Amino acid sequence: MNVVQQSINRFSSFLGDIGDRFSYLLTDLGNMGIFLLFSLAGLFRRPFRLAELMKQVAFIGADSLVVIFFTALSSGMVLGLQGYYSLSKFGAEGLLGSAVSLTLIMELGPVLTALMVTGRAGSAMCAELGIMRISEQVDALECMAIDPFRYLISPKVAATLIAVPLLTAFFDVVGIFGGYLAGVKLMGVNGGAFYAGMEQSVTNHDLRLGIIKSFVFALLIVWICAGRGYFVQQIRGAGFGAESVSRITTQAVVLASISILIFDYLLTAILL
C-alpha cells in the first residue's frame, strides 16, 4: 500500500510540476505580449523623445557599422570563392553574380545583420533595462507618473526598426562587393558577366523579401531583449542582483537568435 501511495504522490507531483510550468509559460507570454503592445503604443504618444531616438540610432546603427562591414565583406568573399568553385564544375561561372547577390539579399544579409545586432546592441539593451529594474529606477519612474514604456522602451523600438533595415542594406552592398573581389579580381570571372547576372536575377520581389525580413528581425530583437531585461525579476531561475542580469542577458541573446532563425524559415516559406 505504501508503494502505491508513493507512486500516486510522485505522479501527482509530476502533474503539478507540468501545470506550474505551463502556468508560468502562459503568464510570461502574456507579459511579453502586453509589453510589445505598450511599447508600440508609446511610439505615438507625445512628447516624442527625438534626442533619445537619435542616440539609440547612433548606438544600434552607426556603432555597429564596423562589425557589419567585416562580417559582410568576409561573407561575400567566401560566397564568391565557394560559388566559383561550385559553378566552375558546370562551366557556369557567369552566374556567380546572381548566386552571390540573391544569397545575400534574401538570406545572409538580413539574418547575419540581425544576429550581429543581437549580440552587440540587443545584449546591451537587456543589461541596461535589467540593471534599471533591479536598482528600482523603473519603479521610480512609475512613482513619478512617467510611463516607462514611452520613456525607455519606445525610443529603442523605433531606433531598432530604423537601424536594422539600413544595416541590412549596408551589409548587402558590402557583401556583393566582397563577392566581386573574390570572384572577379581573384578568380578571374568576367566583371560584366558578374554584374549582368546580378541585374537579371535580382527582382523587386527579392528586395521586398529582404526588407520584410529585416523589419521582422528588428522587432524580434528589441521585443525579446528589452522585454527580458524589463521583466528580469519575474523570470524563473534568473537569480538575484547582478547574477540575474547576466543570466537574463544570455537568455535574451540566445532566444532572440533562435527566433530570428525560425522566423527566417517561416518568412521564406510564406513569402518566397
C-alpha positions in Angstrom: 0.0 0.0 0.0 2.9 2.3 0.8 4.4 1.7 -2.7 1.1 2.5 -4.4 0.7 5.7 -2.3 4.3 6.7 -3.1 3.6 6.2 -6.8 0.5 8.3 -6.7 2.3 11.0 -4.9 5.1 11.1 -7.5 2.6 11.2 -10.3 0.7 14.0 -8.6 3.9 15.9 -8.1 4.8 15.4 -11.8 1.4 16.6 -12.9 1.7 19.6 -10.6 5.1 20.5 -11.9 3.8 20.4 -15.5 0.9 22.6 -14.6 3.1 25.0 -12.8 5.5 25.3 -15.8 2.6 25.7 -18.2 1.0 28.4 -16.0 4.4 30.2 -15.8 4.8 30.0 -19.6 1.3 31.5 -20.2 2.0 34.3 -17.7 5.3 35.0 -19.4 3.9 35.1 -22.9 1.1 37.3 -21.6 3.5 39.8 -20.1 5.6 39.8 -23.2 2.6 40.4 -25.4 1.4 43.3 -23.2 5.0 44.7 -23.2 5.0 44.7 -27.0 1.6 46.5 -27.3 2.6 49.2 -24.7 6.0 49.7 -26.4 4.4 50.1 -29.9 1.7 52.4 -28.4 4.4 54.6 -26.9 5.7 55.4 -30.4 2.6 57.5 -31.0 2.4 59.3 -27.6 3.7 62.8 -27.1 6.1 64.3 -26.2 8.4 62.4 -28.6 12.0 61.9 -27.3 13.8 62.7 -30.5 17.2 63.2 -28.8 17.0 59.8 -27.2 15.9 58.3 -30.6 18.9 59.7 -32.3 21.2 58.5 -29.5 19.7 55.0 -29.9 20.0 55.0 -33.7 23.7 56.0 -33.3 24.3 53.2 -30.8 22.4 50.5 -32.7 23.3 51.6 -36.2 26.4 53.7 -36.5 28.3 51.9 -33.8 27.6 48.6 -35.5 29.0 49.6 -38.9 32.4 48.2 -38.2 31.3 44.7 -37.2 28.7 44.7 -40.0 31.3 45.7 -42.6 33.8 43.0 -41.7 31.1 40.3 -41.4 29.6 41.3 -44.8 33.0 41.5 -46.5 34.1 38.1 -45.3 30.7 36.5 -46.0 30.7 38.0 -49.6 34.3 36.9 -50.3 33.6 33.3 -49.0 30.4 33.2 -51.1 32.4 34.4 -54.1 35.1 31.7 -53.7 32.7 28.8 -52.9 30.3 29.9 -55.6 33.1 30.0 -58.2 34.3 26.5 -57.1 30.8 25.0 -57.4 29.8 26.8 -60.6 33.1 26.1 -62.4 32.2 22.4 -62.3 29.4 23.1 -64.6 31.0 25.8 -66.7 28.6 28.4 -65.2 31.0 30.9 -63.7 29.0 33.7 -65.3 26.2 33.0 -62.8 28.4 33.9 -59.9 26.9 37.4 -59.6 23.4 36.0 -59.5 24.3 33.5 -56.8 26.1 35.9 -54.6 23.5 38.7 -54.8 20.5 36.5 -54.3 22.0 34.7 -51.3 23.0 37.9 -49.6 19.8 39.9 -50.3 17.3 37.2 -49.4 19.1 35.2 -46.7 22.5 36.1 -45.3 22.1 39.8 -45.3 19.0 40.0 -43.0 20.0 37.0 -40.9 23.6 37.8 -40.2 22.9 41.5 -39.6 20.2 40.7 -37.1 22.5 38.2 -35.3 25.3 40.7 -35.1 22.9 43.5 -33.8 21.5 41.0 -31.3 25.0 40.2 -29.9 26.2 43.8 -29.8 23.2 46.0 -29.2 20.5 43.6 -28.0 22.6 42.3 -25.1 23.3 45.9 -24.1 19.5 46.8 -24.1 18.7 43.8 -21.9 21.5 44.5 -19.5 20.6 48.2 -19.2 17.0 47.6 -18.5 17.8 44.7 -16.2 20.0 46.9 -14.1 17.4 49.7 -14.1 14.8 47.2 -12.9 16.8 45.7 -10.0 18.1 49.1 -8.9 14.4 50.3 -8.8 14.9 53.1 -11.4 11.9 51.8 -13.3 9.8 51.8 -10.2 10.9 55.4 -9.5 9.7 56.5 -13.0 6.3 54.9 -12.3 6.1 56.7 -8.9 6.7 60.0 -10.7 3.8 59.1 -13.1 6.3 58.7 -16.1 5.4 56.0 -18.5 8.4 53.7 -18.6 7.4 52.3 -21.9 7.3 55.7 -23.7 10.3 56.9 -21.8 12.6 53.9 -22.0 11.4 51.3 -24.4 9.7 53.1 -27.3 12.8 55.0 -28.4 14.7 51.7 -28.6 11.9 50.1 -30.6 11.9 53.0 -33.1 15.7 53.1 -33.4 15.9 49.4 -34.0 13.2 49.5 -36.7 15.2 52.3 -38.4 18.7 51.0 -37.9 18.5 47.3 -38.7 17.0 47.6 -42.2 19.7 50.3 -43.0 22.4 48.0 -41.7 21.0 45.2 -43.8 21.2 47.3 -46.9 24.8 48.2 -46.0 25.5 44.5 -45.4 24.1 43.6 -48.9 26.2 46.2 -50.7 29.5 45.3 -48.9 28.8 41.6 -49.3 28.2 41.9 -53.0 31.4 43.9 -53.3 33.3 41.2 -51.4 31.9 38.6 -53.8 33.0 40.8 -56.7 36.5 41.0 -55.2 36.8 37.2 -54.7 35.2 36.2 -58.0 36.3 38.8 -60.4 39.6 40.1 -59.0 40.9 36.9 -57.5 39.4 34.1 -59.6 39.2 35.9 -62.9 35.4 35.8 -63.6 34.3 38.4 -66.2 33.2 41.5 -64.4 30.5 42.3 -67.0 29.0 38.8 -66.6 29.1 39.2 -62.8 27.0 42.4 -62.9 24.8 41.2 -65.8 23.8 38.1 -63.9 23.1 40.1 -60.8 21.0 42.6 -62.7 19.0 39.9 -64.5 18.3 37.7 -61.5 17.5 40.1 -58.7 13.9 41.2 -58.8 11.7 43.6 -56.7 10.2 40.6 -55.0 13.7 39.5 -53.8 14.4 43.0 -52.5 11.0 43.2 -50.7 11.6 39.8 -49.1 14.9 41.0 -47.6 13.3 44.3 -46.4 10.4 42.5 -44.7 12.8 40.1 -43.0 14.9 43.0 -41.7 11.9 44.7 -40.2 10.6 41.5 -38.6 14.0 40.6 -37.2 14.4 44.2 -35.8 11.1 43.9 -34.0 12.1 40.4 -32.6 15.5 41.8 -31.3 14.1 44.8 -29.4 11.0 42.9 -28.2 12.9 39.9 -26.7 16.0 41.7 -25.5 14.2 44.7 -23.9 11.4 42.5 -22.6 13.7 40.1 -20.9 15.5 42.9 -19.2 12.3 44.7 -18.2 10.9 41.6 -16.5 14.2 40.3 -15.1 12.7 40.0 -11.5 9.8 37.9 -12.7 11.7 35.3 -14.7 12.1 31.9 -13.1 15.6 30.8 -12.3 17.2 34.2 -13.0 18.7 34.6 -9.5 19.2 37.9 -7.7 21.2 41.1 -8.3 23.9 41.2 -10.9 23.7 37.4 -11.4 20.1 37.7 -12.6 21.1 40.4 -15.2 23.9 38.3 -16.6 21.7 35.2 -16.9 18.8 37.0 -18.4 21.1 38.8 -20.9 22.5 35.4 -22.1 19.0 34.0 -22.3 17.8 37.0 -24.3 20.6 36.7 -26.8 20.0 33.0 -27.3 16.2 33.3 -27.5 16.4 36.2 -30.0 18.9 34.4 -32.2 16.8 31.2 -32.3 13.7 33.3 -33.0 15.5 35.0 -35.9 16.4 31.7 -37.5 12.9 30.3 -37.0 11.2 33.3 -38.5 13.7 33.4 -41.3 12.4 30.0 -42.4 8.8 30.9 -41.9 9.0 34.1 -43.8 10.9 32.4 -46.6 8.3 29.6 -46.8 5.4 32.1 -46.8 6.7 34.9 -49.0 9.0 33.2 -51.4 
